[in-house]
Structure formats: structure tokens, C-alpha cells
Amino acid sequence: MNYVNLLRIALRAIQRNKLRAFLTMLGIIIGVAAVITMMSIGEGSKQSIQSTFSSMGSNMITVMPYNNSPMPGGVRLGASSVQSLTLNDVNKIRQEVTEINMLSPGVSSSG
């Protein structure tokens, strides 16, 4: 078939079915806008998270207690279940590790 004839048939179909053509165009426009919006929100969130992590710096370390011995039945407890680090441990780390500029103890729990 000739491309000119195909274009003529397509334009005639659009003229005869104006509501269908309008709704089809509206669906395409809304779909493209939704995809663009979701991609923008995703990129913005990604950049926000990356900037938050980069503002922390690469010189931060977290030390947490951990109980590696299993309880009866083979259950292992998480870090918040056993408090094996004390304030004396924090003071010892502060005294013995000279590369530390700042030290901030914290308590974490779950309920």
C-alpha cells in the first residue's frame, strides 16, 4: 500500500471518530506524564539519599554489641537484645584510640 493512502485513511478515521481519537490522545498524554513524574520523583529521592549519606562523610564508624552465641532452640538474638558495651568501654576507646576526633555513645532498643 502507498503511504499517502495510509495517511489519508488514518486522517479520515480520526475525523469520523473524534471522541475516540481525543480519548486515545488523552490516555497517551496522561500515561507519559505519569511516567515522567514517577521517574522525576525517583531521581529526586535517590539524589536526596545520596546527599544525606555523603554529608555523613567517609570517616564515620559505628560499633555495636553482638551476641554470637545461640539461645536454646538455635535462635540468635540481635544487637539490641544484649548490652555488652558499657560507658567504661566508651571511655577506654576514647583513651586508647588516638585517631578518633569525636566519640558519641548511644542506646538503641526495640519494642
N, C-alpha and C positions, 0 to 999 in steps of 0.2 A: 504494500500500500504506500501511497505517496504521503509524505509528511504534511504537506499542505492540506490534503483531505482529512488527515487525522486531526489537525489543529482546527479545521472548520467544524468537524463533528463534535469535538470537545467543547468549543465555544457555544455551539447550538445547544448542547446538553446542559451547559451551565445556565444559559438564558432561559431554558424551559423549566429548570429545577432550581430556581433562585434560593429558596429556603434551604434545600438540601446542601447547595453549594456554600451558603452562608454558615450553616451549622458545621459543615466539614472544616471550613476555614477557621471558625471559632474554636473548634476542638484542637486543631493543629496549633493555633496560637497559644491556647491555654496550656497545652502539653509542653511546648517548647519553653514557655515562660516558667512552668513548674520545674522543669529540668534545670534551667539556668539558675533559678532561685535556690534549689537544693544544692547545686554544685557550689554556689557562692557561700551559702551557709556552712557547708562542709569545709571549704578552704579557709574561711574566716575562723572557724573553730580550731582547725589544725594550726593555723598561724598563732592564734592566741595561746594554745597549749605549748607550742614550741617556744614562744617568747617567755612564758612563765618558767619553763624548765631552764632556758638559757640564762634567765635572770638569777637563778639559784647559783649558777657558777659550776665549774667542774671541780671545785675544791671542797665539796661537802660530802661527808660520810656519816652514815647512821649506824650505830652499834645497838643491837637488840639482843636480849637474852633469848636462849633457845634451849628447850629440854629435848634431848635426843632419845631419851630412854622411853620405851613404850609403856603405857599403862596396861593393866591386866586386860586381856582380850585383844591386844595388838593396836590399841588406839594411841595415837601420838597427840600430845597437846601442843597448841600453838604457842607463839612467843608471849602472848598476853596472859597465859594461864600460870606461868611460873615466873616469879620476880627474882631473878638470880643476880641482877646488878643493883648495887646499893649506892647511896650517896658517898660512901667511903671509896667505892670503885671509881666514881667520877673524880674525886679529889686525887686519887692515885694516878689516874690517866692524865689529869692536868699537870701534876708534878713531874711525871716520868717521860711524857712525850713532849719534847720541846718544839716540835713542828706545828703544834696546834696553836692557832691565834685566839680562837674563841671556842668555848665549850658550853653547851646548853643541855642540861638534863631534862628529861620529860617522862611523863607517865601516860601509858596507853591502856585502855581497858575496853571490853565489850560486854554487853549485857543481853 
